[in-house]
Amino acid sequence: VVNLTASTIFPTKDHGYVLVLLVDKNPELAALHLQIHALLKDLIYDKKPEIEHTKYHPHLSIIYDLNDMQKQTAIELVQNILPVRYTLDKFSLLRSKPKVHHTRELVINYYAK
């Protein structure tokens, strides 16, 4: 079960401002995050040292490429629907393709058992 309780903006180099919904941390999510990091450490630590599990903020990316004027409006609008609670039975890990603007590739899909 995932609880979405807040929204924020993540600034990115390649995707403008990104509206994200923050997920409440819980022991199951923390364990899953560490498990995924262990499986994928060769893909992420050497190539993206800024991605560390200690700095990770569980989130759902909702809208990419917001500009300065859109970002505050987006935050204000989604506050009206929070908090939200749902069961997460699938998620995907994506990564940006080097030197290809606005393109991401699938690293792994996870399906709940």
C-alpha positions in Angstrom: 0.0 0.0 0.0 1.3 3.4 -1.0 0.3 6.7 0.6 0.8 9.9 -1.4 0.7 12.8 1.0 2.5 15.7 -0.6 3.7 17.1 -3.9 6.8 18.9 -4.9 8.8 19.9 -7.9 12.1 18.2 -8.9 14.3 20.4 -11.2 16.0 18.3 -13.9 18.7 19.0 -16.4 16.9 17.3 -19.3 13.2 17.3 -18.4 12.5 20.8 -17.1 10.6 20.9 -13.8 8.9 17.6 -12.9 5.8 17.5 -10.7 6.1 14.6 -8.3 3.8 13.1 -5.6 5.8 12.1 -2.6 5.3 8.6 -1.2 5.4 8.0 2.6 8.3 5.9 3.5 7.6 2.6 5.2 9.7 -0.5 6.1 8.5 -2.6 3.1 9.3 0.2 0.7 12.7 0.8 2.2 13.5 -2.9 2.0 12.4 -3.1 -1.6 14.5 0.0 -2.5 17.6 -1.6 -1.0 16.9 -4.9 -2.8 16.6 -3.1 -6.1 19.8 -1.2 -5.5 21.7 -4.4 -4.7 20.4 -5.9 -8.0 21.2 -2.9 -10.1 24.3 -1.4 -8.4 26.4 -2.0 -11.5 24.0 0.0 -13.6 23.6 3.0 -11.4 26.5 3.7 -8.9 29.3 3.9 -11.4 27.4 6.0 -13.9 25.2 8.1 -11.7 27.0 8.6 -8.3 24.5 11.3 -7.3 21.8 8.5 -7.0 22.3 7.0 -3.6 19.7 5.1 -1.6 20.3 7.4 1.4 19.2 10.4 -0.6 16.2 8.7 -2.3 12.8 10.2 -2.1 10.1 7.7 -3.0 7.9 9.5 -5.5 5.7 9.2 -8.6 6.6 11.4 -11.4 3.4 12.9 -12.8 4.3 15.7 -15.3 7.5 16.5 -17.0 8.7 19.7 -18.7 6.9 22.3 -16.6 8.1 25.8 -16.9 8.5 28.4 -14.2 5.0 29.7 -14.5 3.4 26.2 -14.6 5.2 24.6 -11.6 3.4 26.5 -8.8 0.0 26.1 -10.4 0.6 22.4 -10.7 1.5 22.1 -7.0 -1.6 24.0 -6.0 -4.0 22.0 -8.1 -2.8 18.6 -7.0 -3.0 19.6 -3.3 -6.8 19.3 -3.7 -6.6 15.5 -4.3 -4.1 14.6 -1.6 -3.8 12.4 0.4 -4.2 9.4 -1.8 -3.8 5.7 -0.8 -3.5 2.8 -3.3 -2.0 -0.6 -3.8 1.1 -0.7 -6.0 1.3 -3.9 -7.9 3.7 -2.9 -10.7 6.4 -0.3 -11.2 9.1 0.4 -13.8 12.6 1.7 -13.4 13.6 4.0 -16.2 16.8 5.8 -17.1 17.5 8.7 -19.4 19.3 7.8 -22.6 22.6 9.6 -22.8 22.7 12.3 -25.4 19.0 11.8 -26.4 16.9 14.6 -25.1 13.5 13.6 -23.6 14.1 9.8 -24.1 14.1 7.2 -21.4 14.6 3.5 -21.6 13.3 0.7 -19.5 15.7 -0.9 -17.0 13.4 -3.3 -15.2 9.7 -4.0 -14.6 8.5 -5.2 -11.2 5.3 -7.0 -10.7 3.9 -7.9 -7.3 3.4 -11.6 -6.6 
